[in-house]
Amino acid sequence: MTRFILADLRRLWAGSLVIVLLIAFATALGVAVTLQERALRLGSARAADKFDLVIGAPGSETQLLLSAVFLQPSPLPLMPGDVLSKLSADPRVSWAAPVGFGDSFSGYPIVGTSSVLAGTLSALTEGQVFSRAGEAVIGAAVKLPLGYEVKPTHGLAELGGETHTELAYRITGRMAPTGTSWDRAILVPIQSVWSLHGMGAHEHGEEEHAQDGAHQGEHAEGAAPGHDDGDDHEHAHIDPAAPLDEAWTAASPGLPAILVKPKTIADAYKLRQEYRGNGTLAVFPGEVLTNLYATLGDAKRVLSAVAIGAQVLVAAAVLLVTVIHIGQRRRQIGALRAFGAPQTAVLLIVWLELFLLVAVGILLGFAIGYGAARILSGLFSGESGVLLPVGFAREDLASALAITLFAAGLALVPALLAYRQSPAAALRA
């Protein structure tokens, strides 16, 4: 029987190949959607898990998370600089790290922060944490050697950003991989970012002006927080060897975000409640991601519905083609019966032929879907730095089993048609 089935499939290889590919691509669509959605959830959750509390100015929680945690450029408003000094002195806080954006180098975002964050975000595989104004620490995915001098560009160079000539950062350390967007970041002292953009402590009184619409428009073009395009600081000299003073005061310039490490879970909830209002917004990254996952789940349902619709159409097409094929093989089936083949043998031959094609198509579809998800995750990780783990879970086994059982039932329809054919009628056809 096996030799007969294989010989029949070789004779009809073109039609068999079409059926296999149709089933494979329909299955791959559903598999790719499921694996990619799961990878996005796991990757983003792991990336946000490194940060307990994010504090910024009132506005969009989602945008604050995307900017402060995933380093996506956005027009964030500024909060008063004294928030940083209050948090640093708060006994409930292990550490509070400022975050400032706006500059870049060769496509890598330059993030102004403190040495505390640069030293605790990830262990260093090379060098040491910055301790002077002209030093920098790079993420694991930044393709630059230690000792290299980085000249920051205001905004993005490809969008016409201007290169700052007042200061060049020398790379002194490299972090271990974190699987987050910070792997593609260049971390520099926030004081240097303030100085490059004319945000000395004496300009603290201008922070309210930095939050108006014109300032937000400036951010939208990739500007650093509080950057003033005037010429008053364009040629200001910044000493790269100047030691850092991270004793934050109430006179500190405004900030788009502060990353906070509370000492306990209770402290985290108290801090979030305290800083949700009066000019600030505090969020737990996990809670914001939950809302994003709800939106992502809606998109997944839509894509899954499309995938199921495609699979139903393919199943109907395969069934139609198979029924027609059985009709064209009436003489062959009649000859088998005339030579003494029992009805059950004919049913089994026809069923096995179609089920074999469908099973191969399903296996190929899972392989194609997995490969497509890996490629998409790799492209996303290369752009964002967030590692997206693609892999099958236990529920995928149940899905594969359900598809296989459906395929077995589908293959039974033409087999029953062949089973009910009369040998005499088939030979006369």
N, C-alpha and C positions, 0 to 999 in steps of 0.2 A: 504493500500500500504506500509506503514511504517513497519508494522508487517511482511509483506511478505519479504521486503528487509532485515530486521534484521535477520529473520529466514534463509534466503538464505546465508547471510554472516557468520552466525554461522555454517552452514553446510559446508561451504567452508573456514573455518577459517585459515587453513594452507596456502593456496594459497593467501588469502587476507593479511595475515601477511607478507608474502614475498614481495608482491607488496608495502605495506606500508613502510617496511624497506628499500627497494631499493630507493623509492622516498625520504624517510627521509635522507638517507646518501648522496644521490646526492645533495639534497638541502642544507644540513648542510655544505658541502664542500664550496659552494659558499658563504654562510652566514658567515662562519668562516673566510674566506679570506677577505671579506669586512670589518667585524668588527675589525679584528686584524690589518689590514692596517690603518684603521681610528684611532684606539687606539694608534698605534705607532706615527702617525702624531701628535695627540693631546698631548700625553704624552711628547714627545720630545720637542714640541713647548713650552709647559708650563715650562719644565725644563730649556730651554735656555732663556726663557723670563726674568729670574732673572738677566741676565748678558747682559749689553748693548754693551760692546766692549771688545774684547780679543786681546792682543798683544803678539807676540812671535817672534822667529827667523824665517827667511825665510824657507819655506818648504811647506808641505801640509796643506791647510786650513782645510780640513776635519779632519786630524789627530790632529791638534791644537785644534779644537772644541771638539773632542771626549775625548782628554786628559784633557783639562782645565775645561770643563763644565760637561762632563759625567764621568770624572775620570777613563778613560780607560788607562791602562798602555801601554806606547809606547816609542820608542826611539826618543824623541824630542831633537833637538839641542838647545844650549843655546844662549841667546842674552846678550849683555853687561849689567852689573849691573847698569851702570849709567842711563839706560833708566828708571828705577824705580824712581831714585831721580829726574829726569827731570819731569816725570809725576806727582809726588807728589807735586812738586813746581809749576805746571802749573795752572794758574787761571781758566782754562776751565774745570778742573777735580775736582769733589766732593771728590772722593777718588780713590786710586790705590792700589790694594792688590796683593802682590807677591804670586805665587803658586809654590810649589816644591813637587815633588813626589819621590817615590823610596822605602819607608818603608811600612810595614804593621803589623797588629796584629790580629791574629785569623781570617784572611780573610778580615778584614776591612782595607781599604787603610788609611795610615797616610799622611795627607796633611799639608805641612808647609805653613803658610800664616801669615797674620797680625791680630791683635786684632780687627781692623776695620771691616774686612770681617766676622770674627767670631761673631761680635756683630750686623752686619746689614743684614747678609744673612737670619737670622730668629730670632725671639724673643726667649729668653731662658725660658724654662719651669722650670728649676731647676738651682741653683747655679749661677755662674758668669763667665764672659769671662776671659781667661787666662791673667795673667799679669806678670808671671815669666817664666824662661826658662824651668822649669820642670812641667808646667801645660798644660792641654789639655781640649778642648771642644768637645763633641761627638754629632753626629747626632741622630735624634729621633729613628732610627732603630738599633742603636748599643746597644746590650744587655749587657751593663756593668753598674754597679752602680757608683754613685758619690763617689770619694775618692779612687777608684780602681787605682792601679798602672799598667801602660801599658809599657811593655818593647818592644821597636820596633825591628822588624826583617828586615834585609836588603833584599829587594825583597819579595818573597813569601816563607813562611816556608815550604810549601809542595814541593817547587822546590829546597830545600836545602839552603835557605837563612840563614845567621848567625844572631843571636840575638845580638844587641848592649848592651854592659854591662856598657857603660859609663854614661847612663842616663835612668831613668824611668819616664814617664810622669804620673802625678796624675790628674785624671779627676776632674775638678772643675765646669763644667756646661754641660747642655744638651739643645740642640736646639729643637724648635717645629718642627713638620713635615713640610717638604717643597714639598714632592712629587718628589724630584730629587735624583740624585746619592749621593748628599751630606748628605742625611739622613743616609747613611752607612759609613760615613767618620769620622775619628778622626782628628780634627784640632789642630795643635800644632804651636808654634812660629817658623817662618822660620829661625830665628837665631839659634835655637837649631838644626834644620836639617842641616844647614850649618856647625855648629860645629861638629856634629856627623860624617860628611863626609869630614872633613878636608878642609872646604871652608871658612876659615877666610878671613877677608878683606885683609890681607897681601898676600893672594894668588890670588888677583885679576888679576895680570899679567899673570896668567896661563889660563885665560878663553878661549883664542883662541885655546889653545891645547885641552880644554874640548870639542870643537866642531868637532874634527876630527873623522875619521871613527872608531878608536879604542874606543873612548868615546861613540859613538852611539851604538856600539856593546855591551858596558857595560850596557847602558840603556835598551837594548833589553832584557837583562836578569833580569830586574827589579831593576837596580841600581838607586840610588838617583842622582840627577844632580850634576855633578862635583865630584862624589865619587872617591876616590883614594884608591886602595887596598893595598897601602904600609903600613908599620908598624909605620910610623912617627907620626900618630895620633891615633893609635889603642888603646892606654891606656891613652889618654888624659882625664883629669878630667873636667867635666862640672858641674858647680854649679847649682843645680835645683832651688835654691832660688834667683838666680841672676835676678834682675829686667830687663825688656825689654827696649831696646832703639830702637824705630822705627823711628828715624830721619835718613832716608835713604840718603846715600852719593854716590858719584861717585865711591868710592872704594868698593861698595857692590859686592858680587860674582855674577856670571852669573845666569840667570833664564830661565826656559823653558817657562813660561807664566806669564802674568800680567792681572788681571781682572780690568777693568776701568769703573768707573761710571762718565760719562760726566755730566756737569750741564744742558746743553740744547741739543736738537736734532741737532742744527746747530754746536755746539761744537763737538758732536759725529762724524759728517761727516768730519769736519776739522781735527780732531785727526786721524781718519782712513786714510785720504789722506796723512797726514804728516808722519805717521808711516808705510806706505806701501813703503818700500825702505830704503836704507842706513842701512842695517843690521837688519831690523825688518819687521814684517808682522802684519797688523791689520785687523781684520775681525769682521763683525757683525754676531753673531750666527744665526740670522734669515735668512740671505742671504745664508749662508753655508747649513742650513737645507733645504732651497728651492731646492738647487742642489741635496741634498740627497733624497728629496721627488720625484724628477724627476726619479731618479734611482729606488726608491721604487715603483713609479707608473708603471714603465716598468715591474717590477717583478709582480706587482698586475695584470697587463694585461695578463701576461703569465699564472698566476695561475687562473685568471678568465676564460681564454679561456679553460684551462683544466677542470675547474668546469662545464662550459657550455657544453663542449664535453661529460662529464660524464652524465650530465642531459639529453642530446639528446639521448645518448645510452640507458639510463634507460627508457626514454619515448618510444623509439622504441621497447625495450624489453617488456615493459608493454603493449603497443598496440598489439604486436604480440601475447602475452599470452592471452590477452583479446579476440582478434579475434578468436583464437583457442577455447577459452572457450565458446564463443558464438556458434561456430559450434557444440560443444559437447552438448549444451543445446537446440538444435533445437527442440527436442521432447517437452521439457518443455514449450518453447515459443509457439509451435504449439498448445499445450493443452490449454494454456491461451487464445489464440485466439479462439479456438474451443468452450471454455466455455463463450465466449462473451466479452472478454477483447478487447477494441478498440486498434487500432494501436498506438495511441498516449500514451495510458497507458503502453503498452509494451516498447515503446521508452523511456518513463520517468523512468520506473523501471530500465532498463539496464543502462541508463545514470546516474541516481542517485547512483546506486551501485558503479560504477567505480569512479564517481566524489567524493563520500564520502571517498573512499579509498585514492584517490589522495590528497584530502584536509587534511585528517588526516596525511598523509605522509609529506605534506608541513609544517603543524603546528609542527609536531614532528621534522622535519628537522631544522626549525628555533630555536627550543628549544635546540637541540643538538649542532647546530652551535654556539649559544650564550654561552652554557656551555663550549664548547671547547675553544672559544676565552677567556672566563674568566679564564680558567685553564692556558692557554698559557701566558696570561698577568700576572697572579699571579706568575708563574715561572720566567718570565722575571723581574718583579718588585722585586722579592726576590733576584735575582742575581745582578741587577743593581741599585736598589733603586728608579728607575724612575716609578712613578705611571702611569699606562696605563688605562685610563677610557674606559670601554667597555659598549656600549649602542647603541640602535637603533636610527636612525635619520629619518627625514620625507621622505627622498628618499628611505628608506627601505620599507616604506608602499607602495610606487609606485612599487617597485620591487616585493613585495608580491602579489600585485594586478595583475601585469603582469603575474606572474607564475600561479596564480589562473585562470585567463582567458585562458591561454594556456592549463591548465589542463581541463577546461570546454570544450574547443574545441576538445581536445584529447579524452575525454570521449564520445563525440558525434559520433565518427566514428563507434565503435561497436554498439552503440544504433541505428544508421541508418541502419546498416546491419540487426539487429533484426527487425527493423521497416518494411523492404522491404521483409521479408520472408513470403512466402505463407503458411497459416495454413495447407492446405492439403499436400503440399510438405514436410513440417516439420514433420507431423505425419507419413508419409510414409518412412522417413529417418531411 
